[in-house]
């Protein structure tokens, strides 16, 4: 397990390096030179001032030299300043990351809990299977941005029960979590139904029933461990989709997480902030996938 962990961490480091290079090139090639924007914001700056600023920030250097200088600074813990917010990038990233992790964690727990419960219900009570399948199809078909806007109109504008956006208490989490949860419910419900149906056909389940074990004990103590392995695979595969869904949801609900930060940074042509925020989101997604993979192998040592 330790060898696997070290191997996967090395893969994550290499992937992050390649991703940072690609993201650096793409963002650097985006229209909107930061020095030109600075001149537009302050007409008193002359051409000589612009040249000095370009030399100061290394913008007169070749692209590869700029990337190596940026990567070296990041490895030394120097993340630079945000041009858009006039603050150190590290001071902006940490609160936004905590806010996103809170939203993602709650949405993941709720989606997995509801999905697994519905899947188990469909496997144990076949008459409920059409309802579960129909709900999963609706959850899969409805775009998260459309659902978020619909929830805002209904619960914030029409009924006035919940705030439409922001981050000042639990009530600000309800609509974003509901949007993300519903969008990810379908995968868990469909795969849980199939996993529980397969697990309930195992010989040791029939043995447990022959010994007089109740259905609840059979479901929780015998079927769930077997069904949990494929569900962890779904969780690992779903991590990327959940993060991308959070980026859209945070923008819709004006929640100051990584999604809103990336949107503001890209739209404001903030090079340092957008590049590091994208890199942090990618690394967190890969670490979440690694955690799900390790948990899967811990539950089923045959996969190791």
N, C-alpha and C positions, 0 to 999 in steps of 0.2 A: 504493500500500500504506500509506503514512504517513497519507494522508487517511482511509483506511478505519480505520486504527488509532485515530486521534483521534476519529473519529465513533463507533466502538464504545465507546471509553473514556467519551465523553460520555453515551452511552446507559446504560452501567453506572452512572455517577454518578447519573443521574436515577432509574434503577430502584432503586438502593440508597436514595435519599432517600424514594421512595414506600414501599418495603418497610419502612424504618425507622419511618415514620409509622404504617403499618398494624400493625406488630409492637408499637410503643409503646402504641397504643390497646388492642390485644387483651390484652397483658400487664397493662396498668394496670387493665383491667376484670375481671381474674381475681379469684376470691374469695380473701380472705386479705390484709387490710390490713397492711403491714409494721409500722406503729406498734402496731396491736393485737397482733401477734405479739411485738413487743418488750415490751409490757406483760405479756403472758402469760408471757414468759420471766423477767420481774423484777417480781413483785407490788408492790415498793416504789415503783414509778413511779406518780405521781398523775395525775389528769386534767389538772392544769396542766402537768405534765411532758410529757404526750402532746401537748398543744396547742403547747408550745414546740418539740417535735420535729417536728411537722407543719409549723410555720412555718420551722424551720431547713432542712428538706429540700424545701420548696416544695410540700408535699402539700396545702396549703390554697389553692393557686392553681388557676385553670381549666386544663382538660386541654391546650388548645392552648399556653397560656403555659408549662406544664411541659415540653411537647415541645420548644418552641423553646429553652428554657433547657438542656435535655438535649442537643439537637443542637449548640448553640453550644459547650457544654463539650467534646463529643466532637471537634468540628472543631479546638478548641484543644489537643487531646491530653490532656484531663482526663477519664479514663474512670471515675473514682469507685472506691469500695471494694465488695468483696463482703461482704454481710451474713452469708452462710452460712459463708464460709471466713475472714473477718476479715483479708483481704489486699487489696492493690490489684488491680483487675480485670486490668490489663495483665500483672501478674506471673503470673496464672493462665492467661491466654489463650495466651501465646506457647509455653510448653512443651506445652500441649494441642494447639495447632495443628501443631507439629513432629511430635508423636506420630501425629496423624491423617494428616498428609502422608506419613509413612513407611509407614503401613499402606496408604493409598490408592495410593501409587506402586507398591509391591510387588504389590498385588493387580491393579492395572491392567496392569502389565508382564506378569505371569504369565497373566492372562486373555487379553490381546491376543496374546501369543506362542503359547499353546496353541490359542486359537481360530483364529488365522490358519494355524497348522500343520495343524490338523484340516481346515479349509476347503480348503486347498491339496491335502491328501491326497484329500479327497472329489472335487475337480475333476480331479485327475490319475489317480486310481484309482477309477473309478465304482463298483467293487464295495464299496468302503468307505463309500460315501455313506449307505446305510441305517444303519450303525453310528453315523456322525457325526450324522445327523438324530435318531436315537434318544437319543444322549447329550445333544444340545442340548435335546430335549423334556424330558428328565428334569431338566436343569439349570434350565430355565425354570419347571418345575412345582414344584420343591422350594422352600419358603419358607426364606429365609436364617436366620431365628431358629430354625426347627426343625432345620436342618442343623447350626447352631452347637451347640445343646443335644445333638444326637446325637453330634457329635464329642467334646464334653466327656465324655459318659458312656462312650464307647468308649475314647478315647486317654488321658484323664486319670483317670477313675474306675476303669474295668475293667482297663486295661493299665498305667496309671501311667507311660506314656512321656513325656507332655508336661504342662506345668502347665495348670490350668483357667482361670487368669486372672492379670492383673498385667502388669508391664513391667520386667523386669530382665535381658533378654538375648534372643538370637535365638530361643531355644526358645519364648518367649512370643508370638512373631509367627506361628508355624507354623499353629496352628488358626484364628486370626482371618483370616489371609491366605487360607488354604484355603477358608474359608467365603465370603469376598467373591469370590474368584476363581471358584469354582464357580457362584455366583449370576450372574456376568456373562459366563460362558463362552459361553452359548448364543447371544447376539446376535452375537458375533464369529465363531463357527463357521458359523452360517447365512449371514451376509452375506459372509464370506470365500469360502465355497463358490460362491455366486452370482457374486461379483466375479471370482474366478479363472476360472470357467467362461466368463464373457463375455470376459475378457481373452484367453483362449487361442484365441478365435475371430477375433481381430483379424488383418488382412492381414499386419502386420509380423511376427507370430508364425510365420505360414506361411512367410514369406520367410526367417526365421531358421532354421527347420527345414530348408528347401530348401538352405540354405548349410551344413548339417551341424552346427548348434549342438546341444549336448547338452540333455536335458530339464531338468537342474538349472540350467544357465545360462539357458535360456529362462524357467524359472519365476522365478528370482531377479532377472535383469537386464532381462527384457522384460515379464513378466506382473505382477510385484509392483508396479512403479511405477504401472501403470494401476489395479490393484486397490486400491492404497493410498488413492486419493482417496475412494471411497465408504466405506472403513473408517475414515478420519478423521472422516467425517460421523457414523458410528456412535459413535465415541469422543466427539465433541462432544455428541451427544444422550444418551449414556450417563453423562456426568459427573454430572448431577443424581441419577440412580438410584444411582450408585456412592456418592455422599456420603450419601444417605439410608440406603443399606445399611450404610455404616460407622457411622452413628449407632446403629443397632440392634445391630450386631456388637460395638461397643465396650461397650455396656451389658451384653450377654450375657457377654462375657469380662472384664468389670471392668477394661478397659484405659483409662488416664487420658487419653483424647483428647477432642476436641471433642464427640463424641456423649455420652460419659459426663458431661462437664462440663455440657452443656445439660440432660441428664436430671436431674442433681443440682440444678442451679439452678432449673429449673421446679418440681420437687417441693418444693424448699425455699423457694419463693416469693422467690428472690433476683432482684430486678428488674434491677439494673445488669448482673449477670453474664449472665443469660439473654438479655437484649436484645442486648448486644454480641456474645455468642457466636453467636446466630442471624444477626446481621448479617455477622459475619466469615465464617461458613460460606457464606452467600449470595454474598458478593463473591468468595470463592475459587472457587466453582462457576462464576460468570459469567466470571472470568478464565481458568479452564481451558477453558471453551467458546470463548472468544476465541482462545486459543492454538491449539486444534484447528482453528478456522476459518482462521486465518492460515497454518497449516501446509498446510491443504488448498489454499488459493489459491497458495501457493508451489510446491506440487507440480504444480498445473494452472493456469498463468497465464490460461487462457481463462475462469476463474471470476471474475477480477478485474474 
